Amino acid sequence: MLLRLDPQVYEALARWAGDELRSANAQIEFLLRRALSESGRLPGDVAPIPPRGRPPKPSE
């Protein structure tokens, strides 16, 4: 999906994403999900965002 943003908006978003250790794409998804949830428009069957960081090591 192509998303056109004002360059300054993108730079601010990218800095915010970096502060939260997310990619710009993940930050956009996070913000969209939060806005949808707060407005009561997020479908109930939407999978949660996977946790950030490395996957856990398998138990031995």
CORNOR-V879400 format. One line per field, one symbol per residue. phi: phi as a letter, one per 30 degrees, with the letter a starting at -180 (. if undefined). psi: psi as a letter, one per 40 degrees, with the letter a starting at -180 (. if undefined). burial: b if it has 24 or more other C-alpha atoms within 12 Angstrom, else e. A space follows every 10 residues. Layout:
phi: ???
psi: ???
burial: ???
This chain:
phi: .cbcbeeddd dddddddddc hbddddddde ddddddddci cdedcdddde ddjddddddc
psi: hhhhihdddd ddddddddde fiiddddddd ddddddddef ehidehiihi iiaiiiiii.
burial: eeeeeeeeee eebeeeeeee eeebeebeeb eeeeeeeeee eeeeeeeeee eeeeeeeeee
